[in-house]
Amino acid sequence: MKRRSSSLIPELPLPPRRKRGLSAEEHALWESVAKQVKPLRKRHRAAKVPVASPETEAKVAPKTIASPTPSAPAPIISPPRAEPPPLAPIGRRERSHLSRGRKEIDARLDLHGMTQTRAHRALFGFLQRAHHDGLTFVLVITGKGKLGAGSERGVLRRQVPEWLSLPEFRSMVVGFEEAAIGHGGEGALYVRVRRSRL
């Protein structure tokens, strides 16, 4: 017995149904019913939207979709600035090599006779150049100053170590120590310069 081949006809999708708006009579009827109904919870009713008749809808141009108003831009939060590392003392071995001349002092700065402002500026510029040039050890001569109860001598000797401890200097300085007698003793400092990152 021969089997009948059935040809399958694919179903065509139905055209999309267009939503019909309420007529004026239907809208009025809906409003009267809605007024009689008591809501379970009290809610604020939305404002009435005027219903346009089909004739006026045909005359109105197609609606343009308004782009949403951009909200205020989020504030740009910069990452917290990394605190420069703390100062570290110069090792005993390195200090010994410097004092005996086994390690070279790459540069020297003499602050004798300068005002604090001028000395601060000179020290900062000197260390910037040393840091940029890749120097390792430098000698900063402050002078011993004269000791006395009423005198302001030896100001740089006290100030320079404080300046070197500031964050602006710590980014260029690893550490510092009093120099050996042959390099000025109490009136000078060995300063180890931080290597610049490439």
Secondary structure, 3 states (H helix, E strand, C coil): CCCCCCCCCCCCCCCCCCCCCCCHHHHHHHHHHHHHCCCCCCCCCCCCCCCCCHHHHHHCCCCCCCCCCCCCCCCCCCCCCCCCCCCCCCCHHHHHHHHHCCCCCCEEEECCCCCHHHHHHHHHHHHHHHHHHCCCEEEEECCCCCCCCCCCCCHHHHHHHHHHCCHHHHCCEEEEEECCHHHCHHHEEEEEECCCCC
